Amino acid sequence: MSLFTLLLVALALGTDAFALAVGIGVTGIRRNRIIVVSIVVCLFHIFMPLIGLGIGTVLGNLIGDIAAVIGAVILILIGLNMLWEVFRERTRTLSFPQAKKQLEKSIKRNKSIDSFWGLIMLAASVSIDALSVGFGLGALKAQIWGTVLVLGIVAGVMTALGFYLGRGLGDWMGEKAEIAGGIILAAVGIKLLF
């Protein structure tokens, strides 16, 4: 896998963290919390795909070329799932009480990152796709350490950017980032199939 393709996958994976960070950033977050949360998300985006890469590499060695197809299909499915989630949210209309409840939930989510377990849960929730992508990349026999470092660093930087941009730009950017991420992952998976 080329460095360019790896960066595309890393950007696509980082969109969940970016979108969540934009949402939290809109409600306000302290600079020192931005640094801590971004580092934790970075670490999760290293360890989750590392676990997936290990499983995918073992499976790739066991079943050979079929594993590469499975890995590419997994990337496509994750990308399509990201697009489906955005579409599903977009088609749901919110009444005023629902919108108010969503804002309160966002504010509560922001407060939850002040606790250790809240931070861990947030980082795990935005890096769960990285486990699956790691499996897919392992099946494709990607270089492990370089891959997970790129995934982690990109996710950490995107998280920090999301927090800062969220403070200034609002919610509209989060959805666009998820759409772009879904398209990129699906496209990379399709490219790897052929």
MARPA-396297 format. One line per field, with one value per residue (C-alpha): x negated, y negated, z negated; residue in one letter. Coordinates in steps of 0.25 Angstrom, whole numbers. Each point is the difference from the previous one (the first is absolute). Layout:
! residues N
xx <- X|...
yy <- Y|...
zz <- Z|...
torpa <- a|...
This chain:
! residues 194
xx <- 0|-6|-2|11|10|-3|2|13|4|-5|8|12|-1|-3|13|8|-9|0|15|2|-11|7|13|-7|-7|13|4|-14|-12|-13|-13|-7|12|-2|-14|3|12|-8|-11|9|7|-13|-4|13|-2|-14|4|14|-5|-13|9|8|-12|-6|13|1|-15|2|12|-7|-11|10|10|-9|6|14|-4|-4|14|6|-8|4|15|-1|-5|11|10|-5|0|15|4|-6|8|13|-2|0|11|9|-3|3|13|5|7|-1|11|-5|0|-8|-10|-1|-2|-11|-7|1|-6|-11|-3|1|-10|-9|0|-2|-14|-4|0|-10|11|7|-12|-3|14|-1|-13|4|13|-7|-11|9|0|-16|1|8|-9|-12|5|2|-14|-6|7|-7|-13|-3|-12|4|-7|-1|15|5|-9|6|14|-2|-7|10|12|-7|-2|14|6|-7|3|15|0|-6|9|12|-2|1|8|11|6|2|-15|1|10|-8|-12|7|5|-14|-5|10|-3|-15|1|9|-8|-13|7|4|-14|-6|10|-5
yy <- 0|-14|-11|-8|11|2|-15|1|11|-8|-12|8|7|-13|-6|6|-6|-13|-1|3|-10|-10|3|-1|-13|-7|1|-4|7|-4|0|10|9|-1|5|12|5|-1|8|10|1|1|12|7|-2|7|12|3|2|7|11|0|1|11|8|-3|3|14|2|-5|10|12|-3|-7|-9|2|-9|-11|0|1|-12|-9|4|-4|-14|-1|4|-10|-11|3|1|-14|-5|7|-6|-14|3|6|-12|-10|6|-1|-13|-5|-7|-12|10|10|-11|-5|14|2|-13|5|13|-7|-8|12|7|-11|1|15|-2|-6|13|12|10|-10|-4|15|3|-12|4|14|-4|-8|11|12|-1|0|14|5|-8|5|14|-3|-6|12|9|-8|2|-15|-4|0|-11|-10|2|-1|-13|-7|4|-5|-13|-4|3|-8|-12|1|1|-13|-7|4|-6|-13|-1|4|-11|-10|7|8|13|0|4|13|6|-4|7|13|0|-2|11|10|-3|1|13|6|-5|6|13|0|-3|11|10|-3
zz <- 0|4|-10|7|-1|-15|-2|7|-10|-12|4|2|-13|-7|4|-11|-10|8|0|-14|-4|8|-7|-14|5|3|-15|-5|-4|-8|8|-10|2|15|-1|-10|8|13|-6|-5|14|6|-9|3|15|-2|-9|6|15|-6|-6|13|8|-8|2|15|2|-6|8|12|-2|-2|12|9|12|-5|-12|9|6|-14|-5|12|-2|-14|3|10|-10|-11|10|5|-15|-3|12|-5|-14|6|9|-11|-9|11|3|-14|-3|-14|-7|-10|-12|7|5|-14|-5|10|-5|-14|4|7|-13|-9|10|-2|-15|1|6|-13|-7|3|4|8|8|2|5|10|5|2|7|11|2|1|15|-1|-5|12|9|-7|3|15|1|-7|10|11|-7|-3|-7|-15|-8|11|3|-15|-2|12|-4|-15|3|11|-9|-12|9|6|-14|-4|13|-2|-14|4|13|-8|-9|12|11|-6|3|15|3|-8|9|13|-6|-3|15|5|-9|4|15|-2|-7|10|11|-6|-2|15|5|-9|7|14
torpa <- m|s|l|f|t|l|l|l|v|a|l|a|l|g|t|d|a|f|a|l|a|v|g|i|g|v|t|g|i|r|r|n|r|i|i|v|v|s|i|v|v|c|l|f|h|i|f|m|p|l|i|g|l|g|i|g|t|v|l|g|n|l|i|g|d|i|a|a|v|i|g|a|v|i|l|i|l|i|g|l|n|m|l|w|e|v|f|r|e|r|t|r|t|l|s|f|p|q|a|k|k|q|l|e|k|s|i|k|r|n|k|s|i|d|s|f|w|g|l|i|m|l|a|a|s|v|s|i|d|a|l|s|v|g|f|g|l|g|a|l|k|a|q|i|w|g|t|v|l|v|l|g|i|v|a|g|v|m|t|a|l|g|f|y|l|g|r|g|l|g|d|w|m|g|e|k|a|e|i|a|g|g|i|i|l|a|a|v|g|i|k|l|l|f
